[in-house]
Amino acid sequence: MTIKKLLASIAVICAFSVDCNVFAGQMVNMRLLYDGKMHNYSAQAIHIKIDNVALETTDMPPIVLNDRTLVPVRAVSEALHAEVAWNQELKEVYIVKDENIVVIQVDNAKGTRNGTVFEMDVAAKIVNERTMIPLRAISEALGCDVQWDAGTRTASIFSKETAPPKDNSTSQNNGASQNNDTSSQNNGASSQGTGISVTNVTLPSANAEETYFIQANGEIAKYETVFVDDKRLVIDIYQAENKLASNIAVNNSPVVSGIRTAQHQVDKNIITRVVFDLKYAAKSNVVKESDTKSLRISFDTSEVPEENNSSTNTTIIADTLKNMSYDSAAQVLSLKKEKRLPIDSIQHTDNYLLKKYSITLPGDYEDDYGYGKYEINNSELNSIQVSTEQGQTKLVFDEKKIKAYTITEDEDYVYIHVQNPKQVYNKIVVLDAGHGGNDPGTSGNGLQEKKLTLQLAQKVYQKLEQNGTIKVYMTRVDDSRPANADRAAMANEIADVFISIHMNSADTPTVKNPLPNGTETLYKVHSTDVEGKLTSKMAATIMQRNVISRLGTNDRGLKHRDDLLVLNATKIPAIIVETVFLSNAGDALKISQENYQNEAAEAIYNAIVEMTNYRLR
């Protein structure tokens, strides 16, 4: 079978979309989605060179998981002039170079090369919708030589034709790991190039702040901190021999469950590694003391999780609060009427993206209700802050989830009901302006996707607000970048329909392949689709028809996509409308004009109105 025939037989071609935060300069700070969970990640950047040419990985950088460097398979393979394809059903990636065919399956530490099994240090993973494989697998799969420079944190990959001669006098690290697992504290190599010894870890005293000290017998010239996952903080001290116990017990700490140490050698660097095992994802700060011989590690204990969040008991913290009570079971705040309180004059302000909801009473009620923080701490609310400013008393609800509020009264009390928006509104749409913040999306002809999607979403939002029968929320209202997982979670929690607005792009055209233009709508069939109710495909059909009819763009049809997180993770009807191609000069010129944007917003609005005429729940 030829390579082209093999690739043609693979059903789904790699088209992974990214969900990461800033990774600029020498640090990578990201939220990583893998194994079904979000993880914080912070580490010094890793650089890749292929045949001495720096690899640009603009959407997903190399990362370290479980002490192994993982790299984006498509970017690295294509830079090595290999072809890559993806089988969604089997979760397998195919790498084809020359006459070699390599198959690597996600979450499987074994791969095959021309049918012969080889083993990897760790399994491939899907991280932020990118297939990431251990760096060692590149060597196994494509017959390349991999060298690691710890000083510059650079992995150099050489194809067979350009591989440099190996220096057998020095142990080479293959870049698949930030250590070579030589964890013996006295392995014979520890004295080579070692300037200091790490001699002590000082634990905090009882009832003191969560501050630890790592002490050496000389100046700590270089150290690195790596927040590997939510439950580990790793500190590497360079040119330092480990004189610590391998396990250090920590008792009665609200943050740290234990401390582990080891010694590794990477090239000529002797490294002492100190690992803090954490009880939860605590914020930490690591600084070198002025004596240069010790590191201070401080943990923030202000957000220690409650041992039991299911309790419905509430307490009033400030003694000035009075004449109010909160029923956690019914989710109702009761205000006793000490004087007239016209509920029709109460003002509502919903800052839902910050999970803050303000209720402003029509006058000064401080004598009636006092001031201070009413601690709730149940599954719905953190607290209620009561204050009076400029003659008006305000109640600010600090939410754990987006909520809606209704107010009723009887002769003696005013009742503020805290509810899921679906209990209050019959039709709810979450409107998503694609990309944002450090993720600009595509660009072309002087236009940037993230700006246009926000402009268009805001126009649609205004129309829906004026409609009055459809409640609308937005995933972002400024140049910020919510994680795709958070966008989907928001829709699942409160909405009936999820609409994500995007712009499209295509590669440079050829004579045989003119530059694409027009509109297409993406959707995914969900297991929750029920006959007689609106489905994602129905929503996509309605959107495509409305946009094509009003804008007259080229009809590129519906596209079923099961590789995009915002479609995969939603449990309600969800679509992505790719309005126009910014890479096409004609499309770009149109969407840059205010009148055309207004027409596009009207088309999307009309489509949403039509969708909500179907049964939603």
N, C-alpha and C positions, 0 to 999 in steps of 0.2 A: 504494500500500500504506500503511495507517495505521501509526502508530508502534506501537500495541499488537500489530498483526499481525506487524510486523517483529520485535519482541522475543519474541513467542511462537515465532517460527521459529528462534530461536537455541537450540542444544541445551543448552548448559551455562551457567548463570548464575554470575557472579563469586562465588566463595566462598573467597578466598585466606586462608590461615592464616599467622600471623606467627612469625618466629624472630629476635628481636632481644634485645639486652641493654639495660642501663640507658640511658635518655636523659632526664635530669632536669636542672633548672636551666638553666644556660647552655651546658653541654657535652653532646654526644652521643657516647657510647662504646658501640660495638656490634661484633658479629661479623656481617658481611654475606655472604650466600650468593648469588652470581651468576656466570654463565658457568661453572657447574660447580665453582667453588672457593669456599672460605671466605676472607674478607678482614677484616683489622682496620680499624676506622674510628674516628677521633676528630676531632671538629671542633666549633666553636661552633654552637649551635642556630640553625636558621633558622625564622623565624616566618611564618605566612601569615595574611593578612586578606582576606576576601572581602566586598566592599561594606562595608568598614570594620568588619566583625565578625571577631574572631579565630577561626581554624579550629582545632578540637581534633582533633589526629591522635594518638590515644592508643596506637595499635598499631604504626604505622610513620611515623617523622617524615620531613620532607624531608631529602635528603642531597645531597652534592656528589660527582659522579663525573666524571672527566676535565674538571674545571673547569666543569661545568654542574650547575645545580640540578635535581634530579629530585624530583617530587612524586607522592604516591599518587593515581592517576587516579580511583578510586572516591570517595574522600573529597572531593576538590576538585570533581569533576563534580557530585556530588549536592548539595554546598553551593551550587552554581550552578543548582540545580533541573533538572539534566539527568538522564536515565535512562542506566544503564550496564548492559551485558551482555557476556558473555565467550564466545568460541568456542574451546573447548579444542583441537579438531582443527587449526584454522588459526592458533592462537595470536594471535587478533585480539580487540581490545576495541572495542565499539561504544558511541558516546556520542550520545545523541539528545536534542536540545533544540529546542523549537518544531518547525519543519519541517526542521531541519538534521540530517543523519545523517553522523557522522564515524567513520571506521574507521582504527584505528592497529594495526599489527602489531608484535609483539615482535621486536627485533633488525633492524628495518627503519626507516631514517631518513626514509622517505616515508610520508605518510598521505593519506587522501582526505576531502574534504568535499563531500557531494552529488555524488560522482563525480569531483570535480576534485582533482588531485594537488597537495599542498603538501609542502615539505621542512622537516625539523626539524634543529636543530643536531646532535643526537645521536639515536640510535635509542632507542625505549622498551626497558626491561629488566624482567625479573622478578627482583626483589631480595627475599630472604626471603619468597618466595611471594606478594609483592604486585607488581602491575603499576605500574611507576614511569615517568612520562613527563616530558620536559623542560618546564620551566615555560613556555617560549615556545610550546609546542604548545597550551597552553590558549588563548592569544590567537588562534593560527591556527585552532584547531578551533571555538571558541565565540564568536569575534568580541569577545573581552574586551580590556581595556586592562590591562597589567601594569606596575607601577612597583616599583623596588627602592630600599630605604633601607639603604645600607651601614652607617650608624651603628648601627642597631638590628637589622640583618640581617633585615629584614622585607620580604617580597614582598606587595604589595597588588594584588589582582585586582579589577577593576571590570567588572561586566556593562555592556552597551551603555547600559542605562537610567540607570546611576549613574556612568558614567565621568567623572572630573573633566576640566576643560579642560587641555590640555597646555601646559607652559611651554617654548616654543621657545628660550628664552634659555639653557637648560642642557641638555646632553646627558643623556638619560635612559637608565639601564640597565634592561633589561626583566626582570631577575631570573632569566633563564635561565642566566646565567653570573656567576661572581664577578669576572669581568673582561670587557672588551669586545674582547679580543684585539688591542689597540693596543700591540704589543710593541716598537715603536720606542723606543730609549733617549732620543731627543731629538725628541719629537713636537710640540713647540710648546706643549703644555699642561702640561708638567712643572713649570714655574715657578709655576703658579697654586696657591696654598695649600701649597706645599712648604716645610717648616721645616728639613729636614736633608737630607744626602746620605749614602748608603751607599757607603763608600769602599774597604773592604778585607775580604777573608776570609782568616783565618789558618789554615793547615793544621797538623795535628800533626806534630811532628818524628819522625824515624825511631825506632822501638821505644818511642814514647811512647803514652800512653792516647789513645783515639779521641775527642779533644776538639777542636772547631772554634770559631772566634770570628768573628762578623759585626760589623764595626765601622762606626760612623757618626761624622760630625763634630759631632754635637750629641745632645741627649737623645732617646732612642727612647721616645716617649710611648705608643705603642700598637703591639702586634704580635699576630699570631695564628699558631698552628701547626695544620696540618691533615695528619693521616696519611691521605692519599688512598687508598692501597692498600698492599699488603705491600712494595712496592719503591720508594716515594717518600715523602719527608718534605718538606712544603711550609711555608715560613715567609713570611708577608706582613708587611711593615713599612710602617705607614701614615705619610702625609705625608712621604714620603722619596723623593728622586730617586736613581735608580740610576746609580752611577758605576763599576760593576763590569763586567768582561768578561762577555759573554753565556755563555761556557763556561769553566769553570775545571777544569783537569786535576787528578786525584787519583791518585797512584801508590802502590802497595804498601799500600793500605788493605784490611783484611779485611772492611770493612763498606761503604764508600762507593766507588762506581764512577766518580762524576763529580758536578759541581755546575753547575747552569744558573741563569741569572738573567734577569729581564725587568722591564719597568716597565709598569704598567697604570693606567688611570684609571677609577674607579667613582664616578659622580656627581662630587663635588668632591674626592674623595680620590685623591691620587697614591700609588700603592702600589709598593714594590719587592718583587718576589717572588724568593725564593731556593729552589731545588729541589735537594734531595739525592737523587740516584739511588742506591738501595741494592742490595746484592748478595743480601740476604735480609731477612726481616722482623725487623730488629733493634729492640730496645727503645731509646728515646731520651728525653733530658731536655733541655728548652730553658728557660734562665733568663736574666734580665737581670742583668748585672753591677752592682756597687755604683756604678760610675762613671756608670751609666744610658746610656752611649754604645755599649755592645756587648752582644751576646747570646752566651752560651756554650751550645754544642750538644754533648752527650756521648752516646756510643753504648756500650751494654753489649756487650762482646765475649766474655762468659762462655759464650754459647751459639752460637758460630760453628760452622756445620755442618761435619762431617768431609768432607774432599775425596773420600774413598772409604769409604762405609759398608759395602761388600760384603766387606771383608776379614774373614777368619776368624781372624786372628792376635790373640792376647790377651796382655796383660802384667800382671804382678803389681807394683803400685805400692809397697806397703809391704813393707819387707824382713822384717817379722816374720811375714808369711803363709808357710805352709809345708805340705807334705804334702797339697796339693790341686792339681788341674788341671782346666781347663775345655776340653772338646772342642766347638768352635763348630759343626762339621759335624753331629755327633750330638746337640748340645744336651744335654750331660751333664756335671755336676760330679762329679768323683771325689774322695773323701776317703779317704786311706790310714788303715787301722786301726792306730793306735799302741797303743790299748788297747780294751777291750770297748766297743762302741757299739750298744746294743739299738735297732734301728730301729722296733720297735713302740711305743717310748716317746717317739719324736720328735713334737713338737707342730707343727701347721700353723696359720697365721693368714693369711687372704687378704684384704687391703685392696685389692680389685680396682679400686675407683673411683679410687684414687690410684696404681694400678699398682705396688703394693708387696706382696710375698709374703714372710712370715717363716717360717723353719724354726728351731725351738728345740731344741737337743740336750739330752738328759737329764743335764746335769751340766756341770762346768767342763772344757772342752777347749782352753783357751787355750794350754797347753803343747804340745798336739798340732798346732794349726792356726794359732796366732798371732792377730793382729788387723790390721785395715786394710781398704782398699778394693781389691777385685779388679776391675780394669777389663776389661770384655768388649767393648762397643762393636760389636755385630753387629746384625742386623736384629731380634733378639728382646729383647735385654737391653742395659742401659747398664752395670751393674756389680753386684757382690755385696759388701755390707758385712758384715764379720765382727767381732763384738765379744762381750765377756763381761761380764755384769752380774749381781750377786746370785747368783753361783755357777752361772749357766747361759750357755752359748755360743749365740749367735744369728746366723743368716745371713739377711740381708735382701736379696732380689732386687729390683733396680730395673728395672722392665719397660718396654719400648716397646709391648707389646701384652699384653692379659690372657692369662695362662698358667695351666696346671694342672701339678701336680708329683706325681710318684710316686717312691718310693724302693725300691731293690733292693740286694742285697749279694752278695758272694762271700766267700771266706775272707780276702782281703786288703783289700778296698775296700768302701765304701758309695757307691752311685751315686744321685745326685739327677737325675732326668730332667725336663727343662723341655719341656712339650708344649702344643699347642693343646688347649683343653678337650674338643673333639670327639674327640680321641684317647683321652681318659680316661673320658668319660661318654657313655652311649648316648642319653640324652634330655636336652636342654638348653632351658630357657625363659628368655627375657629378659622381665622384668616391668617395665612402664613406668608410673610414676605421672605422669599428664599435668600439664603446666605446672610451676610452682614458681618460687621466687625472686621476681624482679621481675615475673613473669608470673603473675598470680593466676588466670587463666582466667575463667570466668563466675562470677557470684554471683547470689544471690536468696534472699529470705526469711531474711536474716541468715546465710547460709552461703556459704563460699568454696570454689571448685572445687579449688584446689591442695591445700588441707588435707584434703579428703575423699578425693581420689584417693590421697594418700600413706597415709592411715589404712587405706583399703581394700586397697591394694597390700601393705602390711606384714602385714595379716591373711592374705592369700593366700600371701605369702612363707613365713610360719610354717607353714602347712599343707603347702606343698610341701617344706619342709625336713624336716618330720616324716615325709613319705611315704617318703623314702629312695631311691626309684628315679628321681626326676627332679631334675636339677641346676638350680638357679634362681639367676639374677643379677638385680639391680635397677639401673635407670638412675640412680636417685637414692634416697637413704635419709634425706634431710633437706630443708630448705626451700632447695634449690639449684635451678638451672635449666640442665641440660645443653642444648646446642643440639640441635634436632631432627635435624640431619645427623649429630651424634655419636651420638644414640640409635640411629639406623638403622645407622650404621657398626658400632657395638658388636654389634648383633644379627647383622649379616652375618658378622662375624668369628668369633663363637663359638657362635651359637644355632641351634636347629632351628625354634623358634616365637617370634614376638614378639607380646606382648599388651600393649596400651596401654589404661589405664583412664581414662575421662573422665566428666564430667557434662555434661548438655545444657542448653540455654536457648532461649527463644523470646521474641518481642516481646510487648508488651502486647496482650491479646486484645480482640476486639470481639464483638458479639452474634453476628455471622455466622461468626466464627472463634474458637471457644473455645480457651483456652490448652492447648497440647499437653502430653501427659504420656506416660510409659512409657519403653521401652527400644528402642534400635536399635543395630545393629552394622555398622560400616563396613569395607570391604575393597577391594582392587584386584586384578584379575587380573594375574599376572606372567608374563613370557615364560618363566620357569623352572618354571612349573607343569607337572607330569608326571603322566600317568595312572597310577594305582596308588599314588601318594604323597599325603600331606596337602597340600591347596592352601589358599590364603587364603579362598576361598569356602566350602570345607568347614569350615574353622576358624570362620568367621563363623556358619555355620549351626548348628554345635554350640554355640557360645557363646550365640547368641540363644535357642535351645531351652532350654538349661539355666537361664538367667536368668529367662526368662518362666515356666518351669515352677515354679521355686522361689519367686520373689517375687510372681508373679501380676500383674506390671505389664502395661500396655497394650503389645501387640505391634506395634511400628512397622516391623518387618521389617528386611531387609538393605538397605544402601545402597552401591552401587558408587561409589567416589570416587577420581578420578585427579588431584586437585588438592591432596593433602595430602602433605607431604614424607616423613613417617615411613612412609607406605604406598608412595609413589613410589620412594623410595630403597632400600627393603628388597628383598632377593633371596630371602628365605625367606617362608613363610607368615606374614602379618602382619595384625592386625586392631585396630580401635579399638572398644571397647564403651562406648557412651554409656548409662550405667547408668540414670539418671533425669533428669528436668528440674528443676533448682533453681528455675526460674522458676514452677513449679507448686507451690502451697502444699501440696497433698497429698503429692506426691513428696518435697518438701523435708522435710516433717515426718517421713516414714518414714526417709529416709536419715540424718537427724540422730540417730536412736536407735541405741544400741549393738547391740541384738538384731537390728535390721534390717541393719546393716552386717555382722554375723556371717553372716547368711543370704546376703547378697550375695556375701561372700567365699567361702562354701561353694559357691555356684552357679558362680562363676568357677573355683574350684579343681576342681570336678567336671568342668567343661568342658575344662580343660587336661588332666586325666587321660585323658579320653576322646579328645582329640586325639592324645595321645602313644601311643595304642594303634594308630594308623595307622603305616605306614612313613614314616619321616621323612627318610631319606637314600638 
